[in-house]
Amino acid sequence: MGTDITEKLRRLAFTPMRTQPPNATRPILEQAAKEVEVVDGDKVVHYLWGEGERRILLVHGWAGNAGHLTVLAEALAQAGCAVVVADLPGHGESEGAESSVIHFARAVEAAHERFGPFHAVVAHSLGAAATTLAMERGVTLERAVFVNPISSYTSLWRRSGEVMQVTPEAIGLVRARAQEWLGVSFDAIEPALAARDFTSRLLVVHDENDPESPITDSEALVAAWGQAELLRVTDLGHTKVLRDEAVVRRAVAFLTADGAGEGSGSGAGDGAAGGGAPRP
């Protein structure tokens, strides 16, 4: 495969589709205060709700936007937290033609510096991978909730090749080109590898049949993380889970609990509830 084709595929892989906030959550989004910060030369829009000592950052996933997280934002604000949600680079109302987990992580770091320090983060899909990278780079948190997280770049690149309908050899070339562009090795920033050094408490919520993020990757992440538990859900898909009443209630309880042994809502360990692939 030629260099020109490899670069075209690289650009395709890292150009997010901009989506609109769900109609049901737009009234909540309109209630937030808005602030714009510049991250790596592009404007990033932040939405702010509530006041309180606990500051919590919400991080959406690939092809997502702040509107996907407003139900959680409103619930946390009502629980006495100060909440920040960003439209990440290349998404929502923020600037940027291309994006990646590296762009996401830089935005998390910038938000932590501008609006933090944060007590906790709630992150969805690729936003969870970006959060682990930001934590590896020095962002400290007491707690985190990951929802259907992207937990393995190896799995992600394999699924990306399937979506783009190219051979494993071709997607390997695209991955190598992406590493040159971003200046990273995806193997070196694997979330489960970084998680071994984390001391914060983690709750992972994962739909067992999520087509975009296999639960086996989250099982590996939870096993590597020092203080982590996995809540298994079903029939909530990749994004509907973010608005599920039981999941929102569990996340809020976990994030607002005091003490190392509290906050799981229904006990430690695995639980059950509920009734295009993102790019690195």
Backbone torsions as a table, in degrees:
resi	resn	phi	psi	omega
1	MET	NA	130.0	-175.6
2	GLY	-71.1	163.2	-179.4
3	THR	-61.8	-40.7	-179.1
4	ASP	-62.1	-43.2	179.6
5	ILE	-67.3	-41.1	178.0
6	THR	-58.7	-43.1	-179.6
7	GLU	-68.4	-37.7	177.5
8	LYS	-62.4	-42.6	178.2
9	LEU	-67.5	-36.6	176.8
10	ARG	-61.4	-44.7	178.9
11	ARG	-64.5	-40.5	177.8
12	LEU	-60.7	-43.0	-177.8
13	ALA	-66.1	-29.5	-173.9
14	PHE	-110.3	17.7	173.9
15	THR	-107.0	104.2	-175.6
16	PRO	-73.6	148.8	171.6
17	MET	-82.0	122.7	179.8
18	ARG	-77.4	128.9	179.8
19	THR	-115.6	159.4	179.1
20	GLN	-94.9	151.7	175.3
21	PRO	-59.2	142.6	176.4
22	PRO	-56.0	141.3	-178.2
23	ASN	-55.6	-37.1	-175.8
24	ALA	-68.1	-22.9	-176.2
25	THR	-103.1	-5.2	-177.6
26	ARG	-61.7	-39.3	177.4
27	PRO	-59.4	-35.1	177.9
28	ILE	-68.9	-41.6	-179.3
29	LEU	-62.7	-36.6	-178.9
30	GLU	-69.5	-17.7	179.4
31	GLN	-80.9	-15.2	-174.5
32	ALA	-79.2	151.5	167.5
33	ALA	-76.2	149.8	-178.7
34	LYS	-120.7	135.1	174.0
35	GLU	-133.8	142.8	-178.8
36	VAL	-114.2	128.5	175.8
37	GLU	-121.3	156.4	177.5
38	VAL	-100.6	123.1	178.8
39	VAL	-122.7	117.4	-178.8
40	ASP	52.9	38.4	174.9
41	GLY	87.5	-6.6	179.6
42	ASP	-114.8	147.2	178.9
43	LYS	-76.0	132.1	177.6
44	VAL	-120.0	124.8	-176.7
45	VAL	-90.9	131.3	178.4
46	HIS	-117.3	143.3	177.5
47	TYR	-115.9	133.5	-173.9
48	LEU	-124.2	133.4	175.1
49	TRP	-128.9	149.3	165.3
50	GLY	71.2	172.8	176.9
51	GLU	-139.1	152.8	179.0
52	GLY	157.4	166.8	-178.9
53	GLU	-70.2	-34.8	178.6
54	ARG	-80.3	116.0	176.5
55	ARG	-103.6	129.8	-174.4
56	ILE	-129.4	131.7	178.0
57	LEU	-102.1	133.7	176.6
58	LEU	-110.7	131.8	-172.2
59	VAL	-125.0	117.4	-178.9
60	HIS	-81.1	177.5	-178.2
61	GLY	-103.5	-171.8	-179.2
62	TRP	-62.5	133.9	-178.4
63	ALA	64.6	17.9	176.4
64	GLY	-100.6	-169.0	176.3
65	ASN	-163.2	174.0	-176.9
66	ALA	-58.9	-29.6	-179.2
67	GLY	-60.2	-26.3	178.9
68	HIS	-70.4	-15.7	-174.2
69	LEU	-113.8	7.2	-172.7
70	THR	-71.4	-28.6	177.0
71	VAL	-63.8	-44.3	175.6
72	LEU	-64.6	-40.9	-179.8
73	ALA	-61.2	-45.4	-179.7
74	GLU	-64.2	-42.7	-179.9
75	ALA	-63.7	-40.3	179.3
76	LEU	-69.2	-38.3	177.1
77	ALA	-63.4	-40.8	178.7
78	GLN	-67.1	-23.6	178.2
79	ALA	-86.5	4.8	175.2
80	GLY	95.6	20.2	-179.7
81	CYS	-104.1	153.5	169.8
82	ALA	-94.1	122.6	-169.5
83	VAL	-118.4	136.8	176.2
84	VAL	-125.4	130.7	174.4
85	VAL	-127.9	132.0	179.3
86	ALA	-109.1	143.6	159.4
87	ASP	-79.5	110.2	-172.9
88	LEU	-70.1	162.4	-176.8
89	PRO	-50.2	132.0	-179.5
90	GLY	79.6	7.6	-175.5
91	HIS	-132.0	154.0	176.9
92	GLY	55.1	-129.0	-178.5
93	GLU	-93.5	2.3	-179.1
94	SER	-83.3	157.4	-178.7
95	GLU	-81.2	166.3	176.6
96	GLY	121.3	128.6	178.4
97	ALA	-87.4	-39.5	178.5
98	GLU	-114.9	157.7	-180.0
99	SER	-152.2	175.5	-178.0
100	SER	-171.5	176.6	175.6
101	VAL	-62.7	-29.3	177.6
102	ILE	-68.4	-44.5	175.8
103	HIS	-60.0	-42.9	178.9
104	PHE	-60.3	-47.8	-176.9
105	ALA	-62.2	-39.9	178.1
106	ARG	-63.5	-37.2	178.1
107	ALA	-67.4	-37.4	175.9
108	VAL	-63.5	-44.8	178.4
109	GLU	-61.9	-41.9	180.0
110	ALA	-65.9	-40.8	177.9
111	ALA	-64.8	-39.2	179.0
112	HIS	-62.5	-38.7	179.8
113	GLU	-72.4	-38.8	-175.2
114	ARG	-81.7	-43.3	-172.1
115	PHE	-113.1	-8.0	-176.5
116	GLY	-88.9	-160.3	4.3
117	PRO	-70.3	146.5	-178.5
118	PHE	-91.7	138.8	172.4
119	HIS	-70.5	-37.2	-173.9
120	ALA	-157.5	167.0	174.9
121	VAL	-131.1	139.9	166.2
122	VAL	-111.3	123.0	-175.0
123	ALA	-132.6	139.7	-178.8
124	HIS	-111.7	136.5	169.3
125	SER	55.5	-123.4	-179.4
126	LEU	-64.3	-24.3	176.3
127	GLY	-60.5	-29.8	177.4
128	ALA	-69.7	-41.8	176.6
129	ALA	-61.9	-40.6	178.0
130	ALA	-64.1	-37.2	179.4
131	THR	-65.9	-42.6	177.8
132	THR	-62.7	-36.4	177.6
133	LEU	-67.0	-42.9	177.9
134	ALA	-63.3	-37.4	177.1
135	MET	-66.7	-39.6	177.7
136	GLU	-62.4	-30.0	-179.3
137	ARG	-87.5	0.1	172.8
138	GLY	125.2	-6.3	175.9
139	VAL	-71.7	121.7	-177.7
140	THR	-102.5	137.2	-179.1
141	LEU	-137.1	151.0	173.5
142	GLU	-85.9	-35.3	-176.7
143	ARG	-144.6	158.0	175.0
144	ALA	-148.2	146.2	171.8
145	VAL	-122.0	121.7	176.5
146	PHE	-109.6	130.3	-178.7
147	VAL	-115.0	120.9	-176.0
148	ASN	43.0	56.0	-173.1
149	PRO	-71.3	149.0	163.9
150	ILE	-79.4	114.5	-171.9
151	SER	-116.9	-2.3	-179.4
152	SER	-149.7	120.8	176.8
153	TYR	-71.1	-28.1	177.0
154	THR	-60.7	-48.6	177.7
155	SER	-64.8	-38.8	-177.4
156	LEU	-64.5	-44.0	179.0
157	TRP	-66.4	-36.7	177.0
158	ARG	-61.8	-45.2	179.0
159	ARG	-68.3	-34.8	177.5
160	SER	-61.9	-40.7	177.1
161	GLY	-62.7	-38.1	178.3
162	GLU	-66.5	-42.6	179.5
163	VAL	-65.3	-40.8	-179.1
164	MET	-80.8	-7.6	177.9
165	GLN	57.7	50.8	175.6
166	VAL	-124.6	162.2	-178.0
167	THR	-71.9	159.5	175.2
168	PRO	-56.4	-35.6	178.6
169	GLU	-64.9	-41.5	-179.8
170	ALA	-66.6	-43.3	-179.0
171	ILE	-68.5	-27.1	174.0
172	GLY	-63.6	-38.8	177.1
173	LEU	-67.9	-39.4	178.1
174	VAL	-64.3	-42.2	177.9
175	ARG	-60.7	-44.5	179.6
176	ALA	-62.5	-40.9	178.1
177	ARG	-65.0	-39.4	178.6
178	ALA	-64.5	-38.3	178.5
179	GLN	-65.0	-37.3	175.8
180	GLU	-64.9	-43.9	-178.7
181	TRP	-62.5	-42.3	-175.0
182	LEU	-91.4	-16.3	-178.7
183	GLY	71.3	35.5	-179.3
184	VAL	-137.5	164.1	166.9
185	SER	-110.4	121.1	-178.7
186	PHE	-63.5	-32.3	176.7
187	ASP	-62.1	-35.3	-176.9
188	ALA	-74.4	-20.6	-178.0
189	ILE	-113.0	23.0	176.5
190	GLU	-55.3	129.0	-178.1
191	PRO	-54.0	-42.8	-178.2
192	ALA	-66.1	-29.2	177.5
193	LEU	-69.4	-45.1	179.3
194	ALA	-67.2	-33.3	-173.7
195	ALA	-62.3	-21.4	-177.5
196	ARG	-61.3	-23.2	-176.7
197	ASP	-100.7	0.3	-175.1
198	PHE	-84.9	141.9	179.0
199	THR	-112.6	-5.9	178.6
200	SER	-72.0	161.0	177.8
201	ARG	-87.0	140.6	-176.5
202	LEU	-129.1	134.5	169.1
203	LEU	-116.6	122.4	175.6
204	VAL	-106.5	126.8	174.5
205	VAL	-110.1	122.4	-174.5
206	HIS	-141.6	128.1	174.0
207	ASP	-74.2	128.3	-174.6
208	GLU	-63.3	-21.7	-177.8
209	ASN	-113.9	21.5	179.9
210	ASP	-60.2	120.5	-177.4
211	PRO	-75.9	-14.1	-174.7
212	GLU	-101.7	-16.5	-177.7
213	SER	-147.6	107.8	-177.3
214	PRO	-68.0	137.6	-177.7
215	ILE	-65.3	-23.2	177.8
216	THR	-61.3	-33.4	177.4
217	ASP	-67.1	-37.7	177.6
218	SER	-69.6	-34.4	175.9
219	GLU	-60.4	-40.4	178.2
220	ALA	-67.2	-38.5	179.0
221	LEU	-64.7	-45.6	-180.0
222	VAL	-63.1	-38.4	179.5
223	ALA	-65.0	-33.4	-178.3
224	ALA	-81.3	-29.9	-176.2
225	TRP	-76.3	137.3	-174.5
226	GLY	-61.4	-49.4	-177.9
227	GLN	-123.6	89.3	-174.1
228	ALA	-143.9	151.3	175.0
229	GLU	-139.2	154.0	-177.0
230	LEU	-116.7	123.1	174.4
231	LEU	-103.4	112.4	179.6
232	ARG	-87.5	132.9	176.3
233	VAL	-126.8	165.4	-180.0
234	THR	-136.4	152.0	173.5
235	ASP	62.3	26.6	178.2
236	LEU	-114.4	-6.6	174.7
237	GLY	65.9	-163.8	-174.6
238	HIS	-84.0	-34.3	-177.2
239	THR	-118.7	-28.2	179.7
240	LYS	-57.2	-30.3	-179.6
241	VAL	-57.1	-28.2	-178.1
242	LEU	-68.5	-17.5	-178.5
243	ARG	-113.1	2.3	-179.1
244	ASP	-69.1	130.3	-173.9
245	GLU	-60.0	-43.7	-178.3
246	ALA	-67.4	-39.5	179.2
247	VAL	-67.0	-44.0	178.9
248	VAL	-61.1	-44.2	179.9
249	ARG	-62.1	-42.3	179.9
250	ARG	-65.2	-43.2	-179.3
251	ALA	-63.5	-44.3	-180.0
252	VAL	-62.7	-43.0	179.0
253	ALA	-61.6	-42.3	179.9
254	PHE	-64.6	-42.5	-174.3
255	LEU	-76.7	-23.9	-177.3
256	THR	-103.4	1.8	-179.7
257	ALA	-73.5	153.7	175.3
258	ASP	-111.5	143.7	176.5
259	GLY	95.6	147.9	-175.8
260	ALA	-68.4	-23.8	-175.7
261	GLY	-100.2	9.6	-176.2
262	GLU	-115.7	170.9	168.7
263	GLY	105.8	-8.1	-178.0
264	SER	-80.7	-18.5	174.9
265	GLY	84.8	-48.1	-178.4
266	SER	-136.4	28.6	176.1
267	GLY	101.8	162.0	-178.6
268	ALA	-80.5	167.5	177.5
269	GLY	87.4	-169.9	-178.5
270	ASP	-68.4	147.5	175.8
271	GLY	-139.8	-177.3	178.5
272	ALA	-145.0	146.9	179.7
273	ALA	-160.0	167.3	168.1
274	GLY	85.6	156.7	-179.6
275	GLY	-112.6	NA	NA
276	GLY	NA	135.9	-178.4
277	ALA	-63.7	138.0	176.3
278	PRO	-66.9	160.9	-175.0
279	ARG	-109.8	156.2	177.3
280	PRO	-62.9	NA	NA
